[in-house]
Structure formats: structure tokens, C-alpha cells
């Protein structure tokens, strides 16, 4: 691709999201699960039928919709993800992520200015502070949607080889800690698969409260084997002893990474396993582009939390874990590093 062609494509790139966002906010996709004409959708949504037809044509050009004989239908692979009421719906998650990850040109220029507006900056920080528990209370439903629609099946595939080994060698029940769990989605799947597993979910109190409100959706047996641990993992006792500790995209918030990993090692049984799934930036923090661009807005607003390549690997070695290994993965949510380590027998 020539440089000029690339620049022209970047001009059009924001249009893709703007079209999708408009359709999501207007709940257009909810009326496109079956082939229908634009006039029908316009009647249901009280929109201008001619202008709506242009929007639907544009979405069809992106492959989100199919159009045949003047009837539109949501493409099969998007139906559960873009339907508001589907358990795997990404609607709320996508709209939330856009607020977190996107930034207007005016906002970028303001932050780059030598003297940005203190009042505006304070207001924005209060809404987008990743270290503020209130942010995660607001984000809880969006994390649940992300886990159900995108991450859970993939993450299960990463954990199961280790969990299978632990389940086979365990005498009686075995224990797992999900550090910074975000939701109960992973726990539900693991408790169903491993009947001898007792699982502890740790997160901030606001997130744990949201999880607690949904526990009646789990089978009774799973509820009895699920423990909830509320609080900042930098400050609270983490319980234990565990056979397996899992942490995905949560270790950013360690006040002292080495200190936290040392505490986690002490909470593991001899031979216990620590699994970490986080990104790793490289080329002087300019790659991978997926994370550098996706986290540009949070970083500009004071949330520059991403790890460098193999940073967690090195920290695990420093605090005395054994058999530390890191694998680079191409996940549905960008390039990631799966780092595994064990406590000595």
C-alpha cells in the first residue's frame, strides 16, 4: 500500500465506528434479525426511512448487514453480538469502550497544550480514573459483556490444560484464586467443569457487589464452591493456600509488582501455578499497534499502565518463582503474553 493510499484510508477509518455507534445507540440491529425492508426498521425506530436506507447500505458495505431484494438482515456472525438482549451482546461493552479508548482532536490538543484547563482535566479524570473504584462500578456490566462475548471461551482454553493437571493430582478439593476477576463468567464455567474446585473471586468492593447480585443465576452447587473476596489486592489478605492463581489484565494496579507477586507466591501451595495474561509493549513502547492505539486515550489521561514486553516474566523470576515461561498469543482482544510460573515444591 502506498503512503498516499494509507493516508486516505485513515481519513475514512473513523466513519466505520461512527456508523456502528449510531446504529447501536438507535437499537437498529434489534430489528434486523430477519430480512426486512428499511421502511419497517424506520417505523419501529421512528427514523427517516430514506436516510436510514443510506445508513443500512453503508453497514452492508462493511459486511455487518446483508442486503437482498431491498431487504436487510444482520450477518449471522454478528447477530448475538449486536442484539441488545442476547446474553453474548457486546452493545454495552462497545459503547463503553468507545468512551474509554477514543478521544476527540480538541481533547488531544488540550492535553498537549502547555497549560491545559485544570477544571476540565479534573472533570475528565474523575470519570476515567482507572484507579478509582467508582470507575469499575460503572464498568462492571461492560466487563460482564466482554467476558461473555469475547474473552471467556478463549481464556478457558488457556487455563484448562493446567487445571486438568491440578484436578488429576489433587487429593479432594483444590483451590483457585481469580485476582481482579471482573465478573463471575469464568468462575461459572470452571466450577461447572471441575466439581472438586473451590474458587475465590477477588475484586474491588463495588465489582464484588455487582457479582454478588448475579449469584442466583449460578447452580446451587457452584454457589457453595465460590468465595468472594472484596477489597484492593494491595491491602487485603488474599486467603489461600491455592493450587492455581489466575490474573488477567489486572496486575497493572499493583502498587509494588514484586511485592504483590511475592505475596501471591506465599499463597500458593508447593508446586502451585501462577498464570498471568497481560499485554507486553515493545519497540520502545510503539508496538503492538493494537494496544498502543487502543490505550492512547487512557494514557493521555494519566492511565499509562501497560506493561513492557516480558516485564511480568522478569518480576516473577526476581521473586523466586520457578519454571517461568512466556508465550506470545494472538487473542481476540489483541496480542498478549501468557506467563506461567510455579512455586517450588
C-alpha positions in Angstrom: 0.0 0.0 0.0 1.4 3.4 -0.9 1.7 6.1 1.7 -0.9 8.2 0.0 -3.4 5.3 -0.1 -2.8 4.6 3.6 -3.4 8.3 4.5 -6.7 8.3 2.5 -7.8 5.1 4.3 -7.1 6.7 7.7 -9.4 9.6 6.8 -12.2 7.1 6.3 -11.4 4.9 9.3 -13.5 6.8 11.9 -16.5 6.5 9.6 -16.7 2.8 10.3 -17.2 3.3 14.1 -19.5 6.3 13.7 -21.9 4.2 11.5 -21.8 1.3 14.0 -22.2 3.6 17.0 -25.2 5.4 15.5 -26.9 2.0 14.8 -26.1 0.7 18.3 -27.5 3.8 20.1 -30.6 3.8 18.0 -31.1 0.0 18.5 -31.4 -0.5 14.8 -29.8 -4.0 14.9 -32.6 -5.3 17.2 -35.0 -5.2 14.2 -32.6 -6.8 11.7 -32.5 -10.4 12.9 -34.8 -11.4 10.0 -34.8 -9.9 6.4 -36.8 -6.7 6.5 -37.1 -3.5 4.4 -35.7 -0.2 5.6 -39.2 1.2 5.9 -40.1 -1.5 8.6 -37.0 -0.6 10.6 -37.7 3.1 10.2 -41.3 2.6 11.5 -40.0 0.7 14.6 -37.3 3.2 15.4 -39.2 6.3 14.3 -36.4 7.3 11.9 -36.4 8.8 8.4 -36.7 5.8 6.1 -34.7 7.3 3.2 -31.8 8.4 5.4 -32.0 5.1 7.3 -31.7 3.2 4.0 -28.4 5.1 3.4 -27.1 4.0 6.8 -28.1 0.4 6.2 -26.4 0.4 2.8 -23.2 1.7 4.4 -23.4 -1.0 7.1 -23.9 -3.6 4.3 -20.8 -2.3 2.6 -18.9 -3.2 5.7 -20.3 -6.7 5.8 -22.3 -6.1 9.0 -25.6 -6.5 7.1 -26.6 -8.5 4.1 -28.9 -6.9 1.5 -31.0 -8.9 -0.9 -34.0 -7.7 -2.9 -34.2 -4.5 -0.8 -34.3 -6.4 2.5 -31.6 -6.1 5.1 -30.5 -8.7 7.7 -27.8 -8.7 10.3 -25.0 -11.0 9.2 -25.1 -14.3 11.1 -21.7 -13.8 12.9 -22.9 -10.5 14.3 -26.4 -11.5 15.4 -25.7 -12.4 19.0 -23.1 -9.7 19.4 -25.1 -6.8 18.3 -28.6 -7.8 19.6 -29.3 -5.8 22.8 -31.0 -8.7 24.7 -28.7 -11.5 23.8 -26.5 -12.9 26.7 -23.5 -12.5 24.4 -24.3 -9.0 23.4 -21.4 -6.6 23.0 -23.6 -3.5 22.7 -23.0 -2.0 26.1 -19.4 -3.1 26.1 -18.7 -1.5 22.7 -20.3 1.8 23.6 -18.4 1.9 26.9 -15.0 1.0 25.3 -15.5 3.8 22.8 -15.8 6.3 25.6 -12.6 4.9 27.2 -10.5 4.4 24.1 -11.5 7.3 21.8 -10.5 10.9 22.2 -11.5 14.0 20.2 -8.9 16.1 18.4 -9.8 19.0 20.6 -9.2 16.9 23.7 -5.8 15.7 22.3 -4.8 19.3 21.6 -5.9 20.4 25.0 -3.8 17.8 26.8 -0.8 18.6 24.6 -1.1 22.3 25.4 1.4 23.7 27.9 -1.4 24.9 30.1 -4.5 22.6 29.8 -7.7 23.6 31.5 -7.4 22.4 35.1 -11.2 22.4 35.6 -11.9 20.3 32.5 -9.0 17.9 33.2 -10.2 17.3 36.7 -13.7 16.6 35.5 -12.5 14.1 32.9 -10.1 12.4 35.3 -12.9 11.9 37.8 -14.8 9.9 35.1 -11.8 8.0 33.6 -9.6 7.2 36.5 -8.8 3.5 36.3 -7.6 3.5 39.9 -10.9 4.8 41.1 -13.3 2.1 42.4 -16.3 4.1 41.2 -15.0 3.8 37.6 -15.1 0.0 37.9 -18.6 0.0 39.4 -19.8 1.8 36.3 -17.7 -0.6 34.1 -18.9 -3.8 35.7 -21.8 -4.5 33.3 -19.4 -3.8 30.4 -16.8 -6.2 31.7 -19.5 -8.8 32.0 -20.5 -8.3 28.4 -16.8 -8.5 27.3 -16.3 -11.7 29.2 -19.4 -13.4 27.9 -19.0 -12.3 24.3 -15.3 -12.3 23.7 -12.8 -13.5 26.3 -14.4 -16.4 28.3 -14.1 -19.2 25.8 -10.6 -18.2 24.8 -9.4 -17.8 28.4 -10.9 -21.2 29.3 -8.7 -22.8 26.7 -5.6 -21.3 28.3 -6.5 -22.4 31.9 -7.8 -25.8 31.2 -4.5 -27.6 30.5 -3.2 -26.5 33.9 -6.5 -27.0 35.7 -6.8 -30.6 34.3 -3.3 -31.5 35.7 -4.2 -30.0 39.1 -7.6 -31.7 39.2 -5.9 -35.1 38.5 -3.3 -34.8 41.1 -5.4 -33.2 43.8 -6.5 -35.2 46.8 -10.0 -34.0 47.4 -10.9 -30.3 46.7 -8.4 -28.0 45.1 -8.3 -24.2 45.3 -8.1 -21.4 42.7 -7.8 -17.6 43.0 -9.0 -15.3 40.2 -7.2 -12.0 41.0 -9.2 -9.0 39.7 -11.9 -11.2 38.3 -14.2 -8.5 36.9 -17.2 -10.9 36.6 -18.3 -14.4 37.5 -18.3 -15.6 33.9 -15.1 -17.5 34.1 -15.9 -18.9 37.5 -19.2 -20.3 36.3 -17.5 -22.2 33.5 -14.7 -23.5 35.7 -17.0 -24.6 38.6 -19.2 -26.5 36.1 -16.2 -28.3 34.6 -14.3 -29.1 37.8 -16.7 -30.4 40.6 -13.8 -30.6 43.1 -12.8 -26.9 42.6 -13.3 -24.2 45.1 -12.8 -20.8 43.5 -12.2 -17.4 45.1 -13.0 -14.3 43.1 -11.1 -11.1 44.2 -12.0 -7.6 43.1 -12.9 -4.2 44.4 -15.9 -4.0 46.7 -18.1 -2.3 44.0 -17.3 -5.1 41.5 -17.9 -7.8 44.1 -21.2 -6.3 44.9 -22.3 -6.5 41.3 -21.1 -10.1 41.1 -23.0 -11.0 44.3 -26.2 -9.6 42.8 -26.0 -12.2 40.0 -25.0 -15.2 42.0 -28.6 -16.6 42.0 -28.0 -17.3 38.2 -25.4 -19.9 39.1 -26.3 -23.5 40.0 -26.6 -24.1 43.7 -23.6 -26.4 43.8 -21.4 -23.7 42.1 -22.6 -21.1 44.6 -21.4 -23.2 47.5 -17.9 -23.6 46.0 -17.5 -19.9 45.2 -15.9 -17.4 47.6 -16.0 -13.6 47.1 -13.1 -11.5 48.3 -13.7 -7.8 48.3 -11.0 -5.2 48.5 -7.9 -3.7 47.0 -5.4 -6.5 46.5 -2.6 -4.2 47.5 -4.1 -4.1 51.0 -6.2 -7.1 51.9 -5.3 -10.6 52.9 -5.6 -12.9 49.8 -6.5 -16.1 51.6 -5.1 -19.4 50.4 -3.5 -21.7 50.1 -4.2 -22.0 46.4 -3.2 -24.6 43.7 -3.7 -22.0 40.9 -3.7 -18.2 40.7 -5.0 -16.6 37.6 -4.8 -12.9 36.8 -5.8 -11.3 33.5 -5.3 -7.6 32.8 -5.4 -6.7 36.5 -1.7 -6.6 37.6 -1.4 -3.0 36.4 -2.9 -1.8 39.6 -0.2 -3.3 41.8 1.4 -0.6 43.9 4.5 -2.8 44.1 4.5 -5.5 41.5 7.3 -7.5 43.0 5.7 -7.3 46.4 2.4 -8.4 45.2 3.9 -11.4 43.3 5.8 -12.4 46.4 2.6 -12.4 48.4 0.9 -14.5 45.7 3.8 -17.0 45.8 3.3 -17.3 49.5 -0.4 -18.0 49.0 0.4 -20.9 46.6 0.8 -24.4 47.7 4.2 -26.0 46.9 4.1 -26.8 43.2 1.2 -24.3 42.7 0.9 -22.4 39.4 0.6 -18.7 38.7 -0.9 -17.7 35.3 -0.8 -14.1 34.0 -2.4 -12.8 30.8 -1.3 -9.2 30.0 0.0 -7.3 27.0 3.7 -6.5 26.5 4.7 -3.4 24.7 8.0 -3.4 22.7 10.0 -1.3 20.2 10.3 1.4 22.8 6.6 1.1 23.6 5.5 1.7 20.0 4.2 -1.8 19.3 1.9 -3.7 19.1 -0.2 -1.0 17.4 -3.4 -2.6 18.7 -2.6 -1.7 22.3 -0.6 1.5 21.7 -3.6 3.0 19.8 -6.2 1.4 22.0 -4.7 2.7 25.1 -3.6 6.1 23.8 -6.6 8.0 25.3 -6.3 6.3 28.7 -2.5 7.0 28.7 -3.0 10.7 27.8 -5.5 11.0 30.7 -3.0 9.6 33.2 -3.7 5.8 32.9 -0.5 4.8 31.1 -0.4 1.3 32.8 0.6 -1.1 30.0 3.5 -3.5 30.8 6.6 -3.7 28.7 7.4 -7.0 27.0 8.3 -9.7 29.5 8.0 -7.3 32.4 5.9 -9.7 34.4 8.2 -12.6 33.4 11.2 -10.8 34.9 9.3 -9.9 38.1 8.2 -13.5 38.6 11.9 -14.6 38.3 13.0 -11.9 40.7 10.7 -13.0 43.5 11.8 -16.7 43.2 9.2 -18.4 41.0 10.4 -21.4 39.1 9.8 -22.6 35.5 8.8 -19.1 34.4 7.8 -19.1 30.7 6.1 -16.6 28.5 4.2 -17.3 25.3 3.1 -14.7 22.8 -0.5 -15.1 21.8 -2.8 -13.6 19.1 -6.0 -13.3 21.0 -9.4 -11.9 20.0 -8.5 -8.9 22.1 -5.1 -8.2 20.7 -1.6 -9.6 21.1 -1.0 -10.8 24.6 1.6 -12.6 26.8 0.7 -15.6 28.7 3.2 -16.0 31.5 3.3 -19.2 33.6 5.3 -19.8 36.8 5.4 -22.3 39.7 6.2 -22.2 43.3 9.0 -24.6 44.2 7.9 -28.0 45.6 
